[in-house]
Amino acid sequence: MIVAYLTYDTHSLLACSLTCYSWYIAAVLHLHRTLIISTYWRCRNDKFRWPKPFLYMRELGLLPLVTEFQINTHLHTDPDGFSPKFFNCCTLRQFSALSNVQELGIGYLNIHKFMPKIRRYFGHFLPTVRSLALTKPKGSHRQILYFIGLFRHLADLKLLDGVSNSQEGPTIDLTPVPPFSPPLRGLLTMKNFRSVGFLKDMIDLFGGIRFRYMDLLDVDGMRLLLNACVETLEILRLYPGDFRGEEASLDHMQVIADDFSASLSRGDIDLSQHKSLRAIEVMASYLGGRPNFLVYVLSTITSPTFSEVVIFYREYDFHGVGAFPHRPVPHLMLKDKVKEALWYLTRFELFRELHRVRGFRLVLCLDVWDRVMECTVRALKRAVAAEKAKGGFCSPFFEPLLIHNPRRYDPKDTETWFIDTRSNPWVPL
């Protein structure tokens, strides 16, 4: 229990591993569960450059302990992305020793180069991987879907910056259909994604998708994804400032603001069919710009299980707190504290307006650095107390629930990463 409490405290885990043999066995699983490798030859920390981590970890028998594995590739040094040229017989043998990876992330994976012997390189991942993150994979739609379909137990999928179609492939794609239809019942994260055709192919080849949680930003074809998960979607993260996708357009925002019952275009969000929806998540930085959008979205929800609106705060959502962890937390004067509290009260005015449309429980989640936690928690508590004193919260269910979701940072380690498998699977610190 002690070691589990210190999961992300590397220095304490190292101290625990030196206590005795039994403590070492318990701590070593957490110390070596995450492995990040960079193929960039000018990597800041040379010990993380490909393939050096494999050399000493295989000698010590640590590779089977890795459960979270990521490969970072830089296109300006490797135009082909991550391809078979990084492997030789020795490297492939060490790479195959990663037999217990559950979360896999690869940047700029060139699937076209690996075909048709892709199982030779990634076959040892297929039985264990539950979460897959791909940043702009290269290859045809069918090749990328074939790679995703190899993971028979895949539940979470993350696609960033779209897909890059390879120009070297044949005119007729002879890639076989995916050997499996992965469950895809967990988290879907998509950012800066433009290919609607890929989404249609994915739904057709896998016989539909059944994600329970969606985090979509700047995605074309958002309405297509929402309709495909009508029966299973439970949590949806919205970005009211995002008008790139089909969920809303600037032309219809004035219509929404003037008359919620007005006839809207087919591209607007309609959550009336999602009977299992139970929560909406919103980033605090997007609340001030488009409150009418959230009012409209809440008015379309008819799910009987809907009960929560979760607001995520980051560093830049707090006045006087820098966005970078190495900056010291400033000492706020009394007038600055009052000004900051008033700023939060204006946010509560928006919450109250949303609550009139549909009742919900408000959850404030602080996704901030540990070093600014004390400052941010106090500021929010003052705002909540002031709002409660003037009777702003009409019911105990609406009174905000404050949660702190810390991200750890080690100033001595420039390659520290924290993996949050629920909201943001690959977040570099």
KOLNUVEX-92490 format. One record per residue (C-alpha): residue in one letter; x, y, z. Coordinates in steps of 0.2 Angstrom, whole numbers, plus 5000, padded with zeros to 4 digits. Layout:
BEGIN
aXYZ ...
***
This chain:
BEGIN
m500050005000 i501450125004 v502250094987 a500650114978 y500350284986 l502050334979 t501650284961 y502250444953 d503650494965 t505150424957 h506450474971 s505350404985 l505150244975 l507050234973 a507250244991 c505950114994 s506949994982 l508450004993 t507549965009 c507549775007 y507249644994 s505349634996 w505149824995 y506249814979 i505049694971 a503649804975 a504449964969 v505249904953 l503649874945 h503250064946 l504950124942 h505050034925 r503250024920 t503450174908 l504750184894 i504950334881 i506150324867 s506650464855 t507350424837 y507950604836 w509850604836 r509950774846 c508850704860 r509150814876 n509450654887 d510550534877 k509950384888 f508250394880 r508850394862 w508450244851 p509050104854 k510050134870 p508650094883 f508449924876 l510349884878 y510449894897 m508649854901 r508749684892 e510349644902 l509449674918 g507849594913 l506749744915 l505949754898 p504549634903 l504049754917 v503649894904 t501749924902 e501750094895 f502850114879 q503050264867 i504150304852 n504450484847 t504950514830 h505450684822 l505050704803 h506350844800 t507750714804 d506750554798 p505650604783 d505050424782 g504450424800 f504650264811 s505050134798 p506049964797 k507650054795 f507750074814 f507849884816 n509249754815 c509249584821 c509949634838 t508749774840 l507249674834 r507649544847 q507749664861 f506149754855 s505249584855 a505649574874 l504249704877 s502949574881 n501849654893 v501449824885 q499649884888 e499850064882 l500750094865 g501050254857 i502050284841 g502350454832 y502350454813 l502250264811 n502550224792 i501450074791 h501650064772 k503550024775 f503149884787 m501949794776 p501749654773 k502849594787 i502149704800 r501749554812 r503649524813 y503949684821 f502349714831 g501649534834 h502249524852 f501149684856 l499549604849 p498849504864 t499249634878 v498949804871 r497349894877 s497750074872 l498450134856 a499050314852 l499550354834 t500250534829 k499950554810 p500250374804 k500750354786 g499950234774 s498250204766 h496650204776 r496550014774 q498349994780 i498050094795 l496450004799 y497349844797 f498649884809 i497349944822 g496349784819 l497849674824 f497549714842 r496149604847 h495849674864 l496049854860 a494849964870 d495650144869 l496150234853 k497050404851 l497350484833 l498250644832 d498550764817 g497550654805 v498250524794 s499550544780 n499250444764 s500750364757 q501150404739 e502150244736 g500750124737 p499950034723 t498350114714 i497349964720 d497549934739 l497749754741 t497849764760 p496849624768 v495349664779 p495849674798 p495949504806 f494949554821 s493649684826 p494349754842 p493049794856 l493449984855 r492350014871 g493450134880 l494150304876 l494250384859 t495350544857 m495550634841 k496350804838 n496650894822 f495850754812 r495150804794 s494850634785 v492950594786 g493350444774 f494450364786 l493050374800 k491750294788 d493050154783 m493350124802 i491550104806 d491149994791 l492649874793 f492449854812 g490649834811 g490349994821 i491150074836 r490650064854 f491650194863 r491050254880 y492050414881 m492550534868 d493750684868 l493550764851 l494450934846 d494551004828 v493750844820 d492850834804 g491450704805 m491050734823 r489250704820 l489650534811 l490550474827 l489250534839 n487850434829 a488950284828 c489050274848 v487250324851 e486950164862 t488650174872 l489250354874 e489350394892 i490550544893 l490850674880 r492150814881 l491650974872 y492751124866 p491451264863 g492751364854 d493051234841 f492051264825 r493151164814 g492051004815 e490250974810 e489650994828 a489251184826 s489651324814 l489851514817 d488351544805 h487151464817 m487851534834 q486751684833 v485251574829 i485651474844 a485851624855 d484151704849 d483051554849 f483451384856 s481951304848 a482451374831 s482751254816 l484651214816 s485651134803 r486050954802 g487850984807 d487451044825 i487550934840 d486050834844 l486250724860 s484350674861 q484650494855 h486150464868 k485150384882 s486650324891 l487550494892 r487950534910 a489250674910 i489850824899 e491650884901 v492151064896 m493851154897 a493751304908 s494651414896 y493251384883 l491851434894 g491951624892 g491851634874 r490351524869 p489151504883 n487651494872 f488351344864 l488351244880 v486651304884 y486051234867 v486951064870 l486251044887 s484451084880 t484650934868 i485050804881 t483650684886 s484650544894 p483950494911 t485650454918 f486450624914 s486950704931 e488650794930 v489550934921 v491450924924 i492451084922 f494351054919 y495551194925 r497351214919 e498751334924 y498251474912 d496451474919 f497151554935 h497651734936 g499451764942 v499951584939 g501151544925 a500851414912 f502551334915 p503051234930 h504751304932 r504051484936 p503851514954 v502051534961 p501851724963 h501351804980 l499651884977 m499152044986 l497452064994 k496752164980 d497352034967 k496551894977 v494851994978 k494952024959 e495351844956 a493851784966 l492751904957 w493351824941 y492851654947 l491151724952 t490751774934 r491151594929 f489851544942 e488551654934 l488751554918 f488551394928 r486951454935 e486351494918 l486751324912 h485951244928 r484251334923 v484251244907 r484551074915 g484951014933 f486650934935 r488050914948 l489551034945 v491250954947 l492751064946 c494350964942 l496051054944 d497250974931 v498751084937 w500451064944 d500751014962 r501751184965 v500251294960 m498951174969 e498851274985 c498551444976 t497251374964 v496251284978 r496151434989 a495551544975 l494151424970 k493651394988 r493451584991 a492451594976 v491351454981 a491151524998 a490651694992 e489351624980 k488651514993 a488451655006 k487351754994 g486251604990 g486951574973 f486851384974 c484951334973 s485251154979 p486551044987 f486750954971 f487251104962 e488651154975 p490251124966 l491350974971 l493151014970 i494450874964 h496250894961 n497050794947 p498950834949 r500250814936 r501950784943 y503550864937 d505350834941 p506450984936 k508050874936 d507250764922 t506950844906 e506050684899 t504850654913 w503050604906 f501450574915 i500150464907 d498350484912 t497450354903 r495750434905 s495850604899 n497450634891 p498450474888 w500150554882 v500450724891 p502350774890 l502850874905 
***
